[in-house]
Each structure stands twice: as C-alpha cells, then as structure tokens.
Amino acid sequence: MWAFLSRNRDAGILILRIGLGGFFIWAHGWGKLAGGIERWEQLGGAMKYFGITFWPAYWGFMATLAESLGALLVLLGFLFRPACMMLTITMIVAAVFSYYSAPGKIPPLAAASSAIHMAIVFFALMFIGPGRYSVDRE
C-alpha cells in the first residue's frame, strides 16, 4: 500500500490542489469579490496592523483577488508558486488581523490559527510545486 501511495504522489498533490483551490474560491474568494468596494475597504483595514492606512479598498481587493484568482490558479496548477506566495502573504495578514481583533473570550492564537495553518500549507506548497497533473506540468 505504501509503495502505491508513493508512486501516486502527483495524484495526491492534484487532490490537494483541487480541494484547497475549490474551497478557497467558494468559502473565501467569491463572496468577498462580490461584496464590492465597501467589503474591500473593510478587509483592507487589516493593513493598519502593518502601519499601512492608505488605500484600504485597494488592499482589500488585492486580498480578495488572491483568495479567488489565486485559488483558481492553485486549482489549475498554473502560475502555481506565485499564487501560493500571494496566498501565503494574504494568510499572514489575515492571521495578524485575527490575532489582534479576537473577541475577549477567544484566545488570540486560537482566533488566528486557521489563517496560520493555511499560510503554512501554501508556503510548503511553494516548495513542493503543482505536480505532474497541472497546467505548469513540473
């Protein structure tokens, strides 16, 4: 069984890409993209934790673009590493925002844990690559 799984590593990466990319488009990207400028300004407000207070709608739109178009690129395995890099950066910003804006009853690290987990996954995928079953075909 272990030999079979080792021989099909690229199939595992494909399953991971489809699962992550599809879920990110559905649960994170599309709703924020359709939310418009008001939603983008709200999301872009997270940049204040990095000392950036100008153009919140732009930063929110860029995060939304990473979570929708970037997720689509991950799903397809096209421009895979740049997409993973943008998603990693977006998840780091989301983790910092979640940490500092956590409600009083939730420990800050628990509030940020989902974004931290995803940042680690996308960062690791930059090293792994999209696999054989991708548009990039590495």
N, C-alpha and C positions, 0 to 999 in steps of 0.2 A: 504494500500500500504506500509506503513512504517513497519508494522509487517512482511509482506512478505520479505521485504529487510533485516530486522534484522535476520530472520530465514535463510537467504541465504548468510550470511556473508562470509562463506568459498568459495562460488561461486565468490563473488566479489574479494576475495584475489587471486583466481585462474586466473581471468581475468587480474588482475593487474600483477601477475607474468608472464603470457604469453605475455602480451603487453610489459612490461619493458624488460624482458629477450630477446624476439624476436627482439625488436627494437635495443637493445644494441648489439646483435650479428650482425645484419645486418648493422647498421649505424656506429658502433664504433669498435667492435672487429675484425670482419673478414678482413676488409680492412687493418687494422694495422697489423694483424697477417701475412697476405700475403705480406706485404710490405718489409719484410726481415730485415736484420741487420741494414742497413742504416736508415730505418724508425724507428727502435727501438732505435738507438742511438739518433736520433732527439727527440723522445719522452722522453727518459731517461735524456736528457739535462735539463728537468724541475726540476730535483732534485738539481740543483745548487742553487735554491732559499731556500733550506734547508741546504745548506753548504756541500752537497754531490756531489763531482765532479768525483768520480771514477766509473768505470763500467757503463757508460750510456746505453750501449746496454742491459745489464742485467736488469736495472731498467725499460727501455722501454719495454722489453719483458715481465716483470712481470706485468706491467700496461696493456699490450695487452692481457696477459693471464687472468687477472681479468675481462677485458671487453669482452672476448669471452667465456672462460671456466666458469668464474664466472657467467656470464649472463645465460649460459646454465644451470648451477646448480640452479639459481634462477627460471628459467622457469620450471624446473622439480620439484623443491621443495626438492632437495637433498643436504645435507650439506648446507642448506639454510642460517643459521646465519653466519657461517664462510665466505660464498660467499658474503653476504651483508656487512660484516665487511671489506673485501678486496675491494669491490666496493666503500664503503664509503671513505676509505683511498685514493683510486685512484682518486675519485672525489675531494677530498680536495686538492691533489697535482695539479689536473687539474685547480681547481679554483684559486689557488695561481699563477700558471703559467699564466693563462688567465688574472688575475688582473695585474700582473707586465709586461706583454708583450702586453697589449692592445694598438692598434694604437692610435695616438694622438687625433683623432676626436671622439673616442668612450670612454665614461666614464669607468674607470677600473671596477667598480662594475657591470656595465651592461655587460661587456665582460665576467665576471666570473659568472654571475647569473645562467646560465644553469647548470654549474657544481655544484654550491651551492645548487640549487634545487634538483638535483639528489642525492647529498650527504645527504640531509635531508631525502629524500624518503628512501634511503637504510638504513640509520641509524634508522628510525622509523620502517622499516620492520624487523629489528633485534629484536625489542620488540614484534611485532605482531606475527611473526612466519609464516610458509608457509601455514597454514590452513590444513583442513582435506583432501583436494584433492591434495595430494602431495606424493612424494616418502617417505619422512620422516613421514608423517601422524601424525601430532601432535594433 
